[in-house]
Amino acid sequence: LGAPAQRDGAYSLGVRGSHELYTVNVSGALQSRKSVDYDVKDYLLTQFQTHSEDELVHSSSSLYDDPRLSRSDYDSPIVPYGAYNGMEHNYYGHALMPYFKLAFTTWDFDMFTFERLSNQHPLLYTTMYLFEHHAMFETFKGLDKEKLINFLQYLEAGYHRENGFHNSTHAADVVLVFSYFITSSEELANTFTPVETLAGILACAMHDYGHPGRNNAFLMNTGHPLATCYNDSSVLENYHASSAWQLVQDPNSNFMEGLSPAIKMEVKRIVLSMIRATDMARHPKLLNLFQHKIQSDSFDLSDKHDRLLILKMAIKCADLSYCSKPRRLYLEWVERSVTESYSQGDAERALGLPVSTFMDRNQPHDEVMTKSQTGFITYIALPTYRIWSSYTGLPLADAVAENLNYWNMHKSIHMINDNNNNSNSTNSNNNSGRPSTSSIAASRYASQPAA
C-alpha cells in the first residue's frame, strides 16, 4: 500500500477503536459543501462550538452570584397548598384542563394561549398536571406536593421573562412535548421506569433554568465567569442543572426529601445527563450514536444506559419541537427566537465585538428569519426528527419538512421578485398587461394552507 492508503487505514482503525466511530465531523461536512450559504455555515458552526469535556464540572459558585439571579427573584410569596389543590378545584383547573386534555390527543397544543390563561405561570401548572397525569404522587409516596409547588414557583421565577425564547413558556412546552412522546408513541409507552419518567419531567422543566439570553459561544468568547467556572464545557447546560438542583435542596422546596437516597441519586443522575444532552456541541455524537443503535437493532431496553440514551434523545427532540409545530405556532417561536438573538447582538455591539451571524437587528429581518431557519432545519432539526420519527413511529419529521418548505418557497418568491425588479429596471417599456410570474407565485404561496 502507498503512504496515503496506509495513513487512511491507520486512521480508520483508530476511529473504529475509539468512541468517535459514530460522531459526525459537522464542521468538516459544512466546510466541504460549497453550495451552503456563507452566513448559514458560520451560524451553524457557531452552534457546535465546543471544548470536549464529557463530565459535569461541579461549580463552587453560589446560585445567586449571577446578577440576573439575585435572591430577590425568589422572595415572592409562596402559593399555599390550598390555592392549588389538585387544579380541578380552582379557577385554573376549570380554565386549563381542556387544554391539557387536548395536548394528549393532538400536536396542535397552543402554549402561547396557555401562557396567557395561566397568568404567566405555564411551567407551574403544566408540570403539576403532568405529575398527576403520570401518577407520580401515587407511585412515590414520599413526594411532598406543597414543596413541589414551592419548587416550581422558584424555578419559574428563575426563567427570565424578558428572554424572547428561553423562558418558562418554552420550558413548559418542552415538558409537555416530552410527555406527549412517552404517551403517544407505542415504542416509548412502556419503555421507562417510574423513576425515569419522574426524572424526565424534571429535566425538561429545569433544562434552561436561569438562561441569560446569551449562548455558550458568547459566554466563552467574553470570558464570562460562568465559562471560567465550568471550564468552557457545556457552560449553560451545567449551570442550568447545577443551579436548578440547588433549588431542590432548599428546605422550603425539597419535595423529594421523603424519597430514599437511592431514588434521589438516580433521579439526579438522569436529570443532569439529560440537561447536558441539550448542548448543541454534543448534538452530532448523540444523534449518530442513536442512529447506530436503530440501524444495528442493538437497543436493549433492559439496560438503563440504553434507556438513558433514549431519554437524552427525547429531551433533545422536545427542545427542537417548535420546528415541527403547526405553521402559526412555529412562526411565533421563530419570531421569539430571533428577538432574543437580536438582544445578544446588541450586547456584542455594545462590547465592541463582531455581531454574531443572524443576530444583527440592522440586517433585513426577513433575510435573517429565512436564512437562519433554512440552515437550522436542513442541517439540525430535520435530520434529528427523521431519526426520531423512525424510532418512535410519530410522523413529526413530515411537519418539520413542511416548515422547511415554507422557507424554501419564501426564498423562491424573493428571487422571482428580485429578478423581475432587475428585469423591469432594464426593460421599462415591457407593458404587456399580463400578470407577472412573481404575482402568480405569490398568489399560489399565499393561498397555501398553514401546516
N, C-alpha and C positions, 0 to 999 in steps of 0.2 A: 504493500500500500504506500501511496505517496504521503508526504508530510501533512497536507491538508486533511486527507481522509483519516490518517491516524489521529490528528488533533480532534476532528469531529467525533470520531469513535470514542476517544477518551472522555470527551465532554458528555457524550450521550450516556456512557456507563456511569459517569459521576452523578449525573442528574437522576438516573434511574435508581441509584443507591441513596438518594437524598430525599428529603421531604418536599422538594420542589418539582417533583415529576408532573404534578397536575396544576402548577402555577403558571398562569399566562404572563408573558412579558408584555404587559399592556403598553408600556412606554414604547418598546420597540415596535409593536404592532401598529401603533398610531403613527409613529415617525415614518414607517415604511410606506404608508398609504398617502401617496401624493395627491389623491383626489379629495382628501379631507381638508376642509377649510382651515386656514392657519389659526384663526381665533378659536375654532372648535377644538383643535388639537391642544392649544395652550390651556384652554378651560378644563378639558378632561384630564390632562396631565397634572394639573394642579389638584384635581380631586384625588388623585392617587399618591400625592406627595406623602412620603413616609420615611421613618427611620425604623429599621427592623428590630422589633423587640416584642416577643410574644406574651410575656407575663405582665401582670399588673404591677405597676410600680407604686408601692404604698406611699402615700403622702403624709408628711408630718405637719402640713399646714392645717390651720383651722378652717372649718366650713365657712366662717364669716370673714376670712382675710380679704376676699374679693370685695371691693367697694359696692359692687352691684348686688351683693348678697349680705347686706348688713342685717344684724339681728332684728332690727325694727320691722323687717319684712314679715316676720313671723309673730308679731305681737298682737295681731288681730284676735278678737275674742273667739274662743273655741265654740264650735257648734255643739250644744249638749245633745246627748243621745236621743232625747225625746223629740228634738226638732227634725231628726232624720227618720227614725222609727220604721225602717224597712221600706221606705219610699212609697209603698202603696197607700199609706195613711196620711200623707200630707199633700200640699199643693203640687209639689214637683212630681210626686208619684202619679197623680191623676193626669198631669200635663205631659209627662215624658214617657210613660210606659208604652203608649202606642208606637213611639219612635224606636224604642228598644226592641219591641216585638218585630217591627219591620226590619230591623238590622239583621235578623237571623234568617230572613227569607229573601232578601234582595241585596244587591251590591250598591243600590242607589241611596244608601243612608246619607242624609244631609247633615253633616256635623256643624255646618255654619248656622243652620236654623236651630240646631240643638244648643249651640253656643249661646244664642240669644235666650232660648227658653229656659236654660239652666242658670240664667243671670250670671253669665261669665264663669260658671263653675262646671264645665263639661267633664273635666277629669275626675272630679269628686264623684259625681253621680254615675258616670259610666263605669268606673272601677267598682264602686259599691254594688251596682247592679250585677256586674259580672261575678263578683264574689258570691252573690246569692244565686245567680243562674247556674253556676258551676258547683253549687253546694259546698262551698269552702267552709262555711261555719258549721255545717253538719259533719263534714269529714274531719275537720281539725277543731276539736272542742276547745283547744287552748287559745284559739284566736279571740282577741278582745275587740269587739265591734266598736266600742266607744273610742278606743285608742286608734283603731284603724281610721275612723273618721278624722281624728286629730292629725294623724299622719298624712292623710290625703289632702287636708287643708294646708298643712305646712308645705307639702310637695307642690300643690298647685300655686301657692304663693311664691314659690321659688322659680316658677316659669315666668319669664318677663313678658308681660302683655304687649309691650312696645315692639317686640320682635314680630316681624311680619309673618314668619313661618314657624320658627322653633318656639312655640308657645304651648300652653296647656291644651289648646284645641287640637293641635297636631298630635300631642301625646295621647289625648282621648281617642282620636281617630286610629292611631296605631294599636292601642289596647283593643278597640272594638274589632278591627280587622284581624288581629291575632285570634280573637275568639271566634270570628267568622270562619277562619281557616280550620280550626280544630273542631268546629261544629259542623261545617258544611261539607268537608271533604271526607269521603268514606275511608280514604287511605290514612287520614290523620285521626279520625274519630276515636279510635281505641288504642292509639299509639302511646300516649303519655300517662305517667302515673299521676295521682293527685298532687304530689309534691311538685312535679314538673309543671303541671297546669298552674298551680299557685305561683311558682317562680316565674313562669312565662308572663302571666298577667302583671306581676310586679315589675319585671324587667321592662316591659313595654311602657308602663306608667312612669318609670324612672328615667327612661333612656336618654332624654335631653334635659334633665333637671339642671336649672341654673345656666342654661345656654346663653352666652353673652351676645349672640347675634353676629359673631365673627367665627370664621372657620379655623381649622387647625393650622393651615398654612399661614394665616395672619398671625396667630399666636406665636408660632415658631419664628417667623421672619422678623417679628418685632421684639423678640426676646422677652415675651410676656412671662411673668413669674410662674404661671401655670405650666408653660412649656418647660421652664427650668425644673420645676417641681417634678414633672413626670418624664424628664429626660427626652423630650420631643417624641414620645411614644404614645400614640392614641391619646393625645393630651385631653381633649374634651371628653372622650368616652370614659377615661379613667376618672376624670373629675366628676362627671355625672354620677358614676357608680359610687365612688367614694363618698361624695357629699350626700347623696340620697340615702346611703346606708347609715350615715351618721344620724339621720332623722329617725331611722328605725330604732336606733339605740337610745334615743331621747326618752327619759322616763314617762313623759306625757304622751308619747306616740309609739311606744314599744308594743305594738299589737301582737307580736309573736312571742312575747315573754313567757307565755304559758305552754309553748311547744317544747319538745325535747331538744336537747343540744344537737343531736344528730340531724334532726329535721331542719333546724335553723342553719346549721353549717351547709347542708345540701342545698337549701334554698339560696343561700348566699353565693355558693359556688356557681350555680346555674345563672343567677341574676347577673353576676359580674361578667361571666363568659358571654352571655347574650348581648349585654350592652357594649362590650368591646367589639363584638362582631359587627356593629353598625358603623364602625370606622371604615370609610371608603378605601383606605390604604390596605385593609385586609380583604377587600371585596374579591379580587381575582383568585386568590388562593382558596377562599371559602367556596366560591362558585364552581371552580373546577374540581375540587375535591367532591362536592356534592354531585356534580355531573358524572364523575368517575364511578361513584357508588351506584348511581342509577344504571349506567351503561354496563357495569360489571355485575349488576344484580347482587351486590355484596352488602346491602343493608341488613344488619342483624338487630331487630327491634328489641331483643332481649339484652342488648348491650347498651348501657347507659351513655357511652361515648357516641354511639351512632344516633341515639335519640337526642343527645345534646346538639349534634350537627344539624339535625332537622329543626330543632328549636332555634338555632342560630339563623338558619335559612328563613324560618318563619318570621322572625323579627326583622330580618333584612328586607324581606318582601313586604311586610307590613309598613316599614319605613318608606318604601318606594311606592306604596299602593296608590298614592294620589295620581300617578301616571296612568292608572288603569280605571279611574273613576269616570262616570259619565261626563260628557263634554262640559256642561255648565260648572260642575264641581271641580273638575280638573283645571279649567282655566282660572278659577278663583284661587286655587292652590298655587298655580304658576305665578299669578299676579302678586300674591303674598310673598312668594319666594324671591321674586325679582326685587320687590320693595326692600326686603331685608338685605339683599346683595348690594343694592344702591347705598344702604347705610354703611356697610363695610367700605365701599368705595369712597364714600365721603370721609371716613376716618383715615383711609390710606392717603388721600389727597391732603388732609389736614396735617399729616405727619411728614409730608414731603416725599412719600413713597409712590412708585408707579401704581396706578389703579389697576386692580386685577381685571382680567378679561370678563366681560359681561357684567361688570359691577360699576360701570361709569354711567351715571344718570344723564350725562351730557351726550351720550350716544343715542341714536334713534331707538326709541323704546321698542318698536315693532321688530326691528332687526335683532335687538338683544333677546327678546322673547323667542323669536323664530330660531335663531342660530343655537342658542343655549339648549332649548328643548329638543331640537332635532338631533344635536350631538348626544345629549344625555340619554334620550330614549334609544337611539340607534346603538350606542355602544355600552350602555349600562342597563337601563330598565328593561328593554325588550329581550335581550339575551337572558337576563335573570328570570323574567317571567315565563319565557319559553321552557326553561328547565324546571321551574317550579310547577307550572301547569302540567308538564309531562309526568310529574311525580304525584301531584295531588288530584289530578283529574278536573281541577277547576278551570274553566275556559277563560281565564283572565288575560292571557297573552294576546288574544284577539282584540280585547279592549285597548290594550297598550298600543297595538299596531294601528288601530283606528285613530288614536290621538296623534300618532306619528304621521299618519296620512293627512291629518288636518294641517300640520305644519308644512308638509310637502306641497299640498295644494296651495297653501298660503304663499310659499316661495314661488310657485309656478305663476300665480296670478301677478305677483310683483314683477317677475321677469317679463311677462307679457306686457304689463303696463309700461315698464321701463323701455322695452323695445319699441312699443307704439309711440311713446313720447319722443324717442330719438328719431323715429321714422317721420313723425309729424313735424319735427323741427327742421328736417331737411326736405320735406315734401309737403309744404303747407297748402299746395294747390289741389291736393287729393281730397275732393269732397264728393265722394260717390253717393253719400246718403245711406250706405249700407251700414248695419251695426258692426262695430269693431270686434275683432277676436277677443280683446280684453273684456268688453262688455258682456259677450256671450259667456266667457269663462267665469266672470264674476257673478253672473246671474245663476249659473249652474252651482257655483260654490255656495252662494248664499242660500240656495234652495235645499242644500243637503240637510237632512235631519241630524240633530245632535245625537251623539252616541249615548 
